[in-house]
Every structure is written in structure tokens, then in C-alpha cells.
Amino acid sequence: MLYPQRFNQFTREHADTLAALLCGLLLFLGWFALHLGWFGLALLLLPAAYVIGGYESAREGLTTLFKEKELDVDLLMIVAAIGAASLGLWRREYHLIIDGAILILIFAISGALEGYAMQRTERSIRSLMSLTPDTARVLHQEREAEVSISQLKVGDEIVVKPGELIPTDGIILSGYSTLNQAAITGESFPVEKTVGEEVFAGTLNGYGALQIKVHKPAQSSLIQRVIRLVEQAQTEAPPSQEFIDRFEKGYAKVIVVAGILLATLPPFLWGWDWETTIYRALTFLVVASPCALMAAIMPTLLSGIANGARQGILFKNGAQLEKIGKVRAIAFDKTGTLTTGQLQVFKIISASEYTKDDVLKAAASVESSSEHPIGKAIVQAAGDLNWVGAIQVQAMPGQGIVGIAQEQQVIVGNALFVQKYVTNLPEELREMAQSLEREGKTVVWVAKNPTPNPSPLARRGAGDVIGVIAIADEVRSQAAATITRLKKLGVEQIVMLTGDNEETAQSVAKAVGIDRVYAQLLPEDKLDIIRRLQQQYQTVAMVGDGINDAPALAQASVGIAMGISGSDVALETADIVLMADRLEKIAVAMHLGRRSQAIVKQNIVVALGFIMLLLVGNFLGNINLPIGVIGHEGSTVLVTLSGLRLLK
């Protein structure tokens, strides 16, 4: 039973794609049968292609006609295709049936692409919903009981153990820990949390157990607000889409009215016989069909998409290839986008009688027993050095760590913590440390006490500072060059949006050349800023990688996600994915977008020019249907080949 269920689910989810593929296959087989002279087989295959490929368009066109009292291109395509097929059967010109089937195939492919976009929206919402656990441990009369998240009430007390996800927003009642909030707020460092501070659903608890009081309903948590924002932003139709819908309806009305007039008036105005009149009217429906106009756009966009894919740029649909070329403002997330998102040792400054290796080895000896991200960065930096792990290690959360290594007490931590163990902090090192902190770096002091006591905490005030270590989230090597390139391409506004603190954000912005910074933002704040930028600049791109970027990515005219470091939600929500996390490819994508716009405009002029010539020839009676079809298909081939230029 499992396989039939999976097959049925697959066919439901990909019905439009399967219909387009089957329509194309039947069209090819029917064309092949015609060329072999197997007319009976062709007349079975081609109607099947019409029905399978045109069913959805016919249903939508008739629904629009009867329910909304409007004509659209879907209905026009069906009428033109049936007209071509009828004329082909009447005059035994079977190649006209092929022409009608091609029209249907083009619209079937368009429907498949639209269906894919809807499925992508649903997947992104499902991914967001999976970020929080389904249950929580609720304390009741000093006993733990697992309950569904939906059953949590304001005032409930829950327990979160080390390494677990926070199930809902709340206030810490007891405990101390570090929480990785990068997915929600974008902060590059895990944040230390203690009694009285707020925690967010979907964030990852560190080493400490926490007792949390639920202070708002689960459906009002930050992650649930992110889900609703993504749903809202992805369902809002952009103005360009509304314009296209209006254009389609207007175009269909004009062609249908003109077709009816051409099929009825010429006998009375010019004395045409009815056979000639019907013939000209059907020819008009064929040559006036939007096949060439469709070919003017889609092959160009698909070629640009293929070109981008070869260069590590994934465009999720052709509309975004067009939009990226119109971008006037770009917003960048900081952590994981402009930076690598990985903590690294930025700089080591040693006291006069010590070397940098001495400082790094001493710090690594005690930090090797720590799970703190800063400690891991120090140990990684000291990987090639010959250092020995410390014993009797004891960590003071939020302050530092001490231990005994090679019969010496080693102290690593912030300035206040280390001052308890040393006579003084060297003024020269203090000034350098303050300068690094102003640049947004985290500074760790390292000290030694040559006469250790059995207890690492027993002796205070007798040690010496041997140096400081600056820790930073590394800026991507290509970030500055990318910002410079985007400015040269004419992008009017480039901003940074981050949940990190102001000092760190300004430091990174200065390093990459961004002048406008918004710091300490929640996901909804980023969304509001994107909306304000859109009011001023219309077409706005957002570049991000985290869950916290998902609403802004969805709201932006073009959402761009980092392919390697990006979260699943960011990847599903974005319109463009940089598959190798190479920021310089944004400029390449913008160049492709601008080239595609230019080629599309050229193709539209050519397509409309051919249609006008064919229509004039049809009205003057100087072309017959085969010539009209040749001209129509010739213009389609011409603009298709023009669009393929983007494959270079």
C-alpha cells in the first residue's frame, strides 16, 4: 500500500509537470507519425496531446469566462489551437494541428512552472514549522510531564535540558546557559542567558539546564510570527504580476473581438464569400496567437537560468532573473552572509617577555576542556602547536575558565575575571584590547600563576598577564569587492540588516564598504525595513542565510540565499541561491538579469512586428494559411534563437 500512496502523492504534487511532459511526448510522436505518413496514428496522438496539455488552461479559461465574465489568454490559446486543428482537418493540412499543439504545450509548461512556485511556498512553511519541538517538559508538583506545545498555557513552567531546542518563548526562572540564537536573531555569538531574561522558541540551549516560565501563548512566539510573515509576504502579488494579468485579459478581448468581426463583416463590406471569410478568420486566430510573444520571453529567461546554474547561481524562476536586473537597492544580512559565521582567532597580542605561541598554547590548554564557541576557536587556532591539556579545570559561566597546566595556574577570561588573579593589567595591553573591542572584536585575557595551589580558585592576585586574544567572526574575502562592484553597476542603496550589536555591525560594515547599518533587529524589523526600501526604490534585493532572514527574503522583490551556510528555510524562501556562497556572483546575476531584459525587449519588438505584418497581409489577402503559419512559426524560431544567446 505504501508505494501506491507515494505514487498518488507524487502525481498530485507534479500533475502540471507530468501533463506538460506527456503533452510534449505525444506532440513529438504525432509529428513523427505524420512525417512517416501514418495519419491514422497521428490523429490519435495529437488530439490526446491537446486534451492532456490543454485541460488545465481550458478549465481556467472557461472558469474565468463564466464566473468572472472575463476573457484571458488561456481561453484565447484554446480557441486558436482548436481553430488551427479544425482548419487543418478541413483542408487536410495536418501540419496545422501541430501548430495548435505547440501553442498548448507552451501554456502547459507555464502552468507547470506556476505549480512549482506554489509547492515551494508550502515547503518553506513546513520547514519553518519543524524548527520547534512538538512537546515540552512541564513541571507540575515537582514532576516533569511531556505535553504537546499546543497545550501550553501562560504561566506554565517548563524544563529545557542542555543541547535541546527551546520549545516556546518564555522567561528564565532558574539556571544559566548560553543560547545559540543565530537562526532567530542573527547574532554571531551564542548569548549568555540567566534568571529574568527572555528566551525564544527555536533557539538551541547550550550547557546549562533552564527552568522557563511561559509568558505568552505558543502561537504568539517569535518563530510563529516568522511563519505568518513568510506566508503573508509570499502570497502578496507584486504590481508587475497584476499588470501582466490585466494585459492578458485585454489582449484576449481585442483578438477575440477582432476575430469575430473578421468572420462576419467582410462579406457585407468587401463582398468576400463566406469560405474566404472563415478561412481568413481562422488564419487570423493562428497568426494573432501569442506563441511568438511567449517564445520572446521564456527561452531567454531559461537560457539565463542555465547560464547562471553553470556559474553557481540558482534562479528558481524566470521572473526573478528579470527582477534582479532592475534592482536599485540591496540589503545584506551580516552573520553567515557578509561574514563566514564561524568564530576565529583574529589577533594575538603578547606581553613583552612572551611570544604569541606562548599565549595561544596557554589558552588552549584550559579551553580544550570547554564547550564554549570562543574556546573552540582558540583550540582550533592552536592545533599545530605543542600544548598539553590542563587539569582541575573549572569554568565560571560568563566570566572565564581556570586550570593547571605544566604546574602553573592558567587563567583565561574577560578583564574583570582575570583581574582577580593578577596584580594588574598592563596599560599597553589594556589600550589595545579596548581598541579591538571598539572594532567589534571579543577580547580574551590570558594570565599565568607560576605557583599553583591545589584548588585553581585558591590563590588570587599573584599572577601575570601574558597576553590577549581577539576573537571575531571572519568577514568573507570577496565581500568588499562585491560591494564595490554593485556600486559600479549602479545600485543606489546598499544596507546591512543584522540582529547583532551596533559595534560589531559597524565594524563589519566599515570593512566591506557599507555606509548604512541597522543593528539589533528581530525578523519583523528586517521585514519592515525591506518594505520601507521598496517604497523608496521599488525593486529591492535581500541577501541572507538564516531563519531570521526568511520573512525579509520573502518580502523582497528578489530574495538571495547562501547555498552552503543557508538554513533550509532561507533556501526554500529565496528566489535565487548562491550555491557556493560566493558573494561576487550577485553582480554576475545582476548582469545576467540586465542582459535578459534587453534581449526580451528586442524579442518582443520582433514578435509584435511579425504579428503586425502577418495581420496586415491576412487582411489584404496576400497570404494564405500555410504562409501565415510559416511566418508565425518563423518568428517563433527567430526569437527563440535570439533568446538562446544568453547561453554564452
C-alpha positions in Angstrom: 0.0 0.0 0.0 2.9 2.3 0.6 4.1 2.6 -3.0 0.6 3.3 -4.5 0.2 6.1 -1.8 3.6 7.6 -2.7 2.8 7.4 -6.4 -0.6 9.1 -5.9 1.0 11.8 -3.8 3.8 12.3 -6.4 1.2 12.6 -9.3 -0.9 15.1 -7.3 2.1 17.3 -6.5 3.5 17.2 -10.0 0.4 17.0 -12.1 1.1 20.1 -14.1 4.7 19.0 -14.9 3.6 15.5 -15.9 0.9 16.9 -18.1 3.4 19.2 -19.9 5.9 16.3 -20.3 3.2 13.9 -21.7 1.9 16.6 -24.0 5.4 17.2 -25.4 5.9 13.5 -25.9 2.6 13.0 -27.7 3.3 16.0 -29.8 6.6 14.6 -30.9 5.2 11.2 -31.6 2.3 12.7 -33.6 4.7 14.9 -35.6 6.9 11.8 -36.2 3.9 9.8 -37.3 2.8 12.5 -39.8 6.3 12.5 -41.3 6.1 8.8 -41.8 2.6 9.0 -43.4 0.9 7.2 -40.5 -2.1 9.7 -40.5 -4.4 7.4 -38.5 -1.9 7.1 -35.6 -1.1 10.9 -35.8 -4.8 11.7 -35.5 -5.0 9.6 -32.3 -1.8 11.0 -30.7 -2.3 14.7 -31.4 -5.8 15.0 -30.0 -4.5 13.3 -26.9 -1.8 16.0 -26.7 -4.5 18.6 -27.0 -6.6 17.2 -24.2 -3.7 16.4 -21.8 -1.8 19.6 -22.3 -4.8 21.9 -22.7 -7.2 20.6 -20.0 -6.0 22.9 -17.2 -5.8 26.0 -19.5 -9.3 25.3 -20.9 -10.7 24.8 -17.4 -9.1 28.1 -16.1 -10.2 30.0 -19.3 -13.8 28.7 -19.1 -13.9 29.4 -15.3 -12.7 33.0 -15.9 -15.3 33.4 -18.7 -18.4 32.1 -16.8 -17.6 33.1 -13.3 -15.7 36.4 -13.8 -17.2 37.3 -17.2 -13.7 37.9 -18.5 -11.6 36.6 -21.4 -8.0 35.6 -20.8 -5.1 34.3 -22.9 -5.8 30.7 -21.7 -9.1 30.7 -23.5 -7.7 32.5 -26.5 -5.0 29.8 -26.8 -7.5 27.1 -26.7 -9.7 28.8 -29.4 -6.6 29.4 -31.6 -5.4 25.8 -31.2 -8.8 24.3 -31.9 -9.2 26.7 -34.8 -5.9 25.6 -36.3 -6.8 21.9 -35.8 -10.2 22.3 -37.4 -8.8 24.2 -40.3 -6.1 21.5 -40.7 -8.7 18.7 -40.8 -11.0 20.7 -43.1 -8.3 21.4 -45.7 -6.3 18.2 -44.9 -3.3 20.3 -43.9 -2.3 18.3 -40.9 0.7 20.3 -40.0 -1.7 23.0 -38.7 -2.7 20.6 -36.0 1.0 20.5 -34.9 0.9 24.3 -34.7 -2.1 24.2 -32.4 -0.4 21.6 -30.3 2.7 23.7 -29.9 0.6 26.5 -28.5 -0.9 24.2 -26.0 2.5 22.8 -25.0 3.8 26.3 -24.3 1.0 27.1 -21.9 1.2 23.7 -20.3 4.9 24.4 -19.4 3.9 27.8 -18.0 1.3 26.1 -15.8 3.9 23.6 -14.5 6.3 26.5 -13.5 3.5 28.2 -11.6 2.7 24.9 -9.8 6.3 24.6 -8.8 6.3 28.1 -7.2 3.2 27.2 -5.1 4.8 24.0 -3.9 8.0 25.9 -2.9 5.9 28.2 -0.8 4.3 25.2 1.0 7.7 23.6 1.6 9.1 26.7 3.2 6.2 26.9 5.6 6.6 23.3 6.5 10.3 23.8 7.1 9.6 26.7 9.5 7.1 24.7 11.4 9.7 21.9 12.0 12.1 24.3 13.9 10.4 23.8 17.3 9.9 20.5 19.1 6.4 19.0 19.2 6.4 18.6 23.0 7.7 20.4 26.1 8.6 19.2 29.7 6.1 20.9 32.0 6.8 21.0 35.8 3.8 20.0 37.8 4.1 19.4 41.6 7.9 19.0 41.1 7.4 16.3 38.5 8.1 16.5 34.8 5.4 15.6 32.2 5.7 15.9 28.5 2.8 17.8 26.9 2.1 19.0 23.4 3.2 22.5 22.6 -0.4 23.4 21.7 -1.4 22.5 25.3 1.0 25.0 26.9 -0.7 27.8 28.8 0.6 31.2 30.0 2.1 30.6 33.5 3.3 27.0 32.8 6.8 26.2 34.0 8.9 24.1 31.6 12.4 22.5 31.8 14.9 22.6 28.9 18.0 20.4 29.2 21.4 21.1 27.7 21.5 20.7 23.9 17.7 20.9 23.5 15.7 23.4 21.5 13.6 25.9 23.4 10.0 24.9 22.7 8.4 28.3 23.2 9.1 31.9 24.2 9.5 32.4 27.9 11.3 34.0 30.9 14.1 32.1 32.7 13.1 31.3 36.3 16.3 29.5 37.3 19.5 28.3 35.6 22.3 29.8 33.5 23.3 28.9 29.9 24.4 30.1 26.5 21.8 30.0 23.8 22.6 29.9 20.1 20.1 32.4 18.7 21.7 32.9 15.3 18.8 31.2 13.5 16.3 33.7 15.0 18.2 37.0 15.7 21.3 36.6 13.5 23.7 37.1 16.4 27.1 35.7 15.6 28.0 34.7 19.2 25.9 32.4 21.5 24.2 34.6 24.0 24.5 34.1 27.8 21.1 33.9 29.5 20.2 33.9 33.1 17.3 34.5 35.5 14.8 37.1 34.3 15.9 37.1 30.7 13.7 36.2 27.7 14.4 33.1 25.5 12.9 32.4 22.1 11.4 29.2 20.6 13.6 27.5 18.1 16.9 28.6 19.7 19.4 26.0 20.9 20.3 25.7 24.6 23.9 25.3 25.5 25.5 23.6 28.5 23.0 24.6 31.3 19.6 23.3 32.3 16.9 26.0 32.4 13.6 26.4 34.1 11.4 28.7 32.0 8.0 30.3 32.6 5.7 30.6 29.6 4.7 34.3 29.4 2.8 34.3 26.1 0.7 31.8 24.1 2.7 29.4 21.9 1.1 30.8 18.8 2.4 34.2 19.6 6.0 33.1 19.8 8.7 34.8 17.7 9.1 31.7 15.4 5.3 31.5 14.8 5.3 35.2 13.9 8.1 34.4 11.4 5.9 31.7 9.9 3.0 34.1 9.4 5.2 36.8 7.9 6.6 34.4 5.4 3.1 33.2 4.4 1.9 36.8 4.0 4.9 38.0 2.0 4.9 35.1 -0.4 1.2 35.4 -1.2 1.2 39.1 -2.0 1.1 39.6 -5.7 3.6 42.2 -7.0 2.4 45.1 -9.2 4.2 43.6 -12.2 2.2 40.4 -12.0 -1.1 42.4 -11.7 -0.1 44.3 -14.8 0.6 41.1 -16.7 -2.8 39.7 -15.8 -4.6 42.9 -17.0 -2.6 42.8 -20.2 -3.5 39.2 -20.9 -7.2 39.9 -20.5 -7.1 43.0 -22.6 -5.1 41.2 -25.4 -7.5 38.3 -25.4 -10.5 40.6 -25.7 -9.0 42.5 -28.6 -8.1 39.4 -30.5 -11.5 37.7 -29.9 -13.5 40.8 -30.9 -11.3 41.3 -34.0 -11.7 37.6 -34.9 -15.5 37.8 -34.6 -15.6 40.9 -36.7 -13.3 39.4 -39.3 -15.5 36.3 -39.5 -18.7 38.3 -40.0 -18.2 41.7 -41.6 -16.1 41.1 -44.8 -19.0 39.6 -46.9 -21.0 42.8 -46.3 -18.2 45.3 -46.5 -16.0 43.9 -49.3 -18.1 41.2 -50.8 -16.0 38.3 -49.7 -17.5 34.8 -50.0 -18.1 33.0 -46.7 -15.5 30.3 -47.3 -12.8 33.0 -47.8 -14.1 34.9 -44.8 -13.9 31.9 -42.4 -10.5 31.0 -43.9 -9.2 34.5 -43.2 -10.7 34.5 -39.7 -9.1 31.2 -38.8 -5.8 32.4 -40.3 -6.1 35.5 -38.1 -6.6 33.4 -34.9 -3.4 31.4 -35.8 -1.2 34.4 -36.7 -2.5 36.5 -33.8 -1.9 33.8 -31.1 0.7 34.9 -28.6 3.0 32.0 -29.4 5.8 34.3 -30.7 5.4 36.6 -27.7 5.7 33.7 -25.3 8.8 32.5 -27.2 10.2 36.0 -26.9 10.4 35.7 -23.1 10.7 32.1 -21.8 13.6 30.8 -23.9 15.6 34.0 -23.0 14.9 33.5 -19.3 15.5 29.8 -19.4 18.8 30.4 -21.1 19.8 32.9 -18.5 18.8 30.4 -15.8 21.0 27.7 -17.4 23.9 30.2 -17.7 23.6 31.1 -14.0 23.5 27.5 -13.0 26.8 26.9 -14.7 28.2 29.7 -12.6 26.8 28.5 -9.3 23.7 30.8 -9.4 20.4 29.1 -9.0 17.4 31.1 -10.2 14.2 29.5 -9.0 12.1 31.1 -11.8 12.4 33.3 -14.8 10.6 36.3 -13.2 13.4 36.7 -10.7 16.0 36.7 -13.5 14.2 39.8 -14.9 13.8 41.4 -11.5 17.5 41.1 -10.4 18.4 43.3 -13.4 16.0 46.0 -12.1 17.3 46.1 -8.5 18.0 49.6 -7.2 18.7 48.7 -3.5 20.2 45.7 -1.8 20.0 44.7 1.9 22.6 42.3 3.3 22.4 40.2 6.4 25.7 40.1 8.3 26.3 36.8 10.1 26.8 34.0 7.6 26.4 36.3 4.6 28.9 39.1 4.7 30.8 37.0 7.3 31.5 33.3 7.4 29.5 32.8 10.6 32.5 30.9 12.1 34.4 32.4 15.1 38.1 32.6 14.6 41.2 34.0 16.3 41.6 37.4 14.8 44.7 38.7 16.6 47.1 37.7 19.4 49.0 40.3 21.4 51.6 39.0 23.8 53.2 40.8 26.8 56.9 41.8 26.3 58.5 38.7 27.7 56.2 36.2 26.0 55.5 35.1 22.4 52.2 34.8 20.6 52.6 31.0 20.7 53.0 31.1 24.4 49.7 32.9 24.8 47.9 30.6 22.4 49.2 27.4 23.9 48.4 28.5 27.5 44.8 29.5 26.5 44.3 26.2 24.5 45.4 24.1 27.5 42.4 25.1 29.6 39.9 25.9 26.7 40.3 22.3 25.4 38.0 21.3 28.3 35.4 23.9 27.4 32.4 23.6 25.0 32.2 27.4 24.6 32.4 28.6 21.0 35.2 31.0 21.9 37.2 28.2 23.5 36.7 26.0 20.4 38.1 28.9 18.2 41.2 29.2 20.4 41.8 25.4 20.4 41.4 25.3 16.6 43.9 28.1 16.2 46.4 26.2 18.4 46.0 23.0 16.5 49.6 22.8 15.2 51.3 23.9 18.4 52.6 21.5 21.1 50.4 22.2 24.1 49.3 20.0 27.0 45.7 19.9 28.3 45.1 21.3 31.8 43.8 19.6 34.9 41.5 20.7 37.6 39.7 22.9 35.1 36.8 25.0 36.3 34.7 27.3 34.3 32.9 30.4 35.6 29.9 30.9 33.1 30.0 34.4 31.5 33.4 35.2 33.1 36.2 32.8 32.2 38.0 29.5 32.9 41.0 28.4 35.1 43.1 25.2 35.3 46.5 23.8 36.0 48.9 23.2 33.0 52.5 22.2 33.4 52.4 23.0 37.1 51.2 26.5 36.5 47.8 28.0 37.0 46.4 29.3 33.8 43.5 31.9 33.8 41.6 32.8 30.6 38.6 35.2 30.6 37.3 38.7 30.4 39.2 41.6 32.1 37.2 41.6 35.3 37.7 37.9 35.8 41.4 37.9 35.1 42.0 40.9 37.5 41.1 38.6 40.4 44.2 36.5 39.7 46.8 39.1 38.7 48.5 42.1 40.3 47.4 44.4 37.4 46.5 44.6 33.7 49.4 46.1 31.6 48.2 49.5 30.4 49.6 48.9 26.9 47.6 45.7 26.5 44.5 47.4 28.0 44.6 50.1 25.4 45.0 47.6 22.6 42.2 45.5 24.0 39.8 48.5 24.2 40.7 49.4 20.6 39.8 45.9 19.4 36.6 45.9 21.4 35.6 49.2 19.7 36.0 47.4 16.4 33.5 44.8 17.5 36.0 42.0 18.5 35.7 39.9 21.6 38.9 40.1 23.7 40.0 37.3 26.0 42.8 37.9 28.5 45.3 35.2 29.3 47.3 35.0 32.6 49.6 32.6 34.5 50.4 32.0 38.1 53.7 30.2 38.5 52.9 28.8 42.0 49.6 27.0 41.7 47.5 25.8 44.7 45.7 22.5 44.7 42.5 24.5 44.1 42.6 26.6 40.9 40.5 29.3 42.7 42.5 29.4 46.0 45.3 31.8 45.1 44.4 35.3 43.8 46.4 38.4 43.0 49.8 36.8 42.3 49.7 36.0 38.6 50.9 37.8 35.5 49.1 38.7 32.2 50.9 37.0 29.3 48.7 38.4 26.5 45.3 38.9 25.0 43.4 37.1 22.2 40.9 38.8 19.9 38.1 36.6 18.6 36.0 37.7 15.6 33.5 36.4 13.0 35.6 36.5 9.8 34.5 38.7 7.0 34.2 36.9 3.7 37.2 37.6 1.5 35.1 38.7 -1.5 32.6 40.9 0.4 34.3 44.2 -0.1 34.9 43.6 -3.8 31.3 42.6 -4.2 30.0 45.8 -2.6 32.3 47.9 -4.8 31.2 46.1 -7.9 27.5 46.6 -7.0 28.0 50.3 -6.6 29.7 50.4 -10.0 26.7 48.6 -11.5 24.5 51.5 -10.3 22.9 50.1 -7.2 21.7 53.2 -5.4 21.4 51.9 -1.8 23.3 49.1 0.0 22.4 48.5 3.6 23.2 45.9 6.3 20.5 44.3 8.4 21.6 42.3 11.5 20.4 41.1 14.9 24.0 41.6 16.2 25.1 44.6 18.3 25.9 48.0 16.9 29.6 47.9 17.4 30.2 44.6 15.7 27.8 45.6 12.8 29.6 48.9 12.2 33.0 47.2 12.2 31.9 44.7 9.5 30.2 47.4 7.5 33.3 49.6 7.6 35.4 46.6 6.4 33.2 45.9 3.4 32.2 49.4 2.4 28.6 49.6 3.6 27.6 53.0 4.9 24.1 52.3 6.2 23.6 49.8 9.1 20.6 48.6 11.0 21.6 46.6 14.1 19.8 44.6 16.9 16.9 43.7 14.6 14.3 40.9 15.0 12.9 39.2 11.9 9.9 41.5 11.8 12.2 44.6 12.0 14.1 43.4 8.9 10.8 42.9 7.1 9.7 46.5 7.9 13.0 47.9 6.6 12.6 46.0 3.3 9.1 47.4 2.9 10.4 50.9 3.5 13.2 50.4 1.0 10.6 49.1 -1.5 8.5 52.3 -1.1 11.6 54.4 -2.0 13.4 52.2 -4.5 10.6 49.8 -5.8 12.8 46.8 -6.7 14.8 45.7 -3.6 17.0 42.6 -3.1 17.7 40.9 0.2 20.7 38.6 0.8 20.6 36.3 3.8 21.2 32.8 5.2 19.2 32.3 8.4 15.7 31.5 9.6 15.5 35.1 10.8 16.0 36.3 7.3 13.1 34.3 5.8 10.4 37.0 6.1 12.6 39.6 4.6 13.7 37.2 1.8 10.1 36.5 1.0 9.0 40.2 1.1 11.9 41.4 -1.0 11.5 41.8 -4.8 14.4 39.3 -5.1 15.4 37.1 -2.2 19.0 35.7 -2.4 20.2 32.9 -0.1 23.6 31.5 0.6 23.6 27.9 -0.6 26.1 26.3 1.8 25.7 28.2 5.0 22.0 29.0 4.5 19.2 27.4 6.5 16.7 25.2 4.8 14.0 27.8 5.3 16.2 30.6 3.8 16.9 28.3 0.8 13.2 27.5 0.3 12.1 31.1 0.7 14.7 32.7 -1.5 14.3 33.3 -5.3 18.0 33.0 -6.0 20.5 30.7 -4.3 24.3 31.2 -4.4 25.2 27.6 -4.5 28.9 28.1 -3.4 28.3 31.0 -1.0 30.3 33.3 -3.4 29.0 36.8 -2.9 30.6 38.1 -6.1 28.1 36.0 -8.1 25.4 38.6 -7.1 26.9 41.0 -9.6 27.0 38.2 -12.2 23.3 37.5 -11.6 22.5 41.2 -11.9 24.4 41.4 -15.2 22.5 38.3 -16.5 19.3 40.0 -15.4 20.0 43.2 -17.3 21.1 41.3 -20.5 17.9 39.2 -20.3 15.8 42.4 -20.1 17.5 43.8 -23.2 17.0 40.6 -25.2 13.4 40.2 -24.1 12.6 43.7 -25.2 14.3 43.1 -28.6 12.4 39.8 -29.0 9.1 41.4 -28.2 9.6 44.1 -30.8 10.5 41.4 -33.4 7.5 39.2 -32.3 5.0 42.1 -32.5 6.5 43.2 -35.8 5.9 39.8 -37.3 2.4 39.6 -35.9 1.5 43.0 -37.3 3.0 42.1 -40.8 1.1 38.8 -40.8 -2.2 40.5 -39.7 -1.8 43.2 -42.4 -1.1 40.5 -45.0 -4.1 38.5 -43.9 -6.4 41.5 -44.1 -5.1 42.4 -47.6 -5.5 38.8 -48.7 -1.9 38.5 -49.8 -1.0 35.4 -47.7 -2.7 32.0 -47.3 -2.8 30.0 -44.2 0.4 27.9 -44.8 2.4 31.1 -45.4 0.8 32.6 -42.3 1.8 29.5 -40.3 5.4 29.7 -41.7 5.6 33.3 -40.8 4.2 32.7 -37.4 6.4 29.8 -36.6 9.4 31.5 -38.3 9.1 34.4 -35.9 8.8 32.0 -33.0 12.0 30.2 -34.1 13.8 33.6 -34.6 13.1 35.0 -31.2 13.8 31.6 -29.6 17.3 31.6 -31.2 17.7 35.2 -30.1 16.9 34.1 -26.5 19.5 31.3 -26.6 22.2 34.0 -26.9 22.2 34.1 -23.1 23.6 30.5 -23.0 27.0 32.0 -23.9 
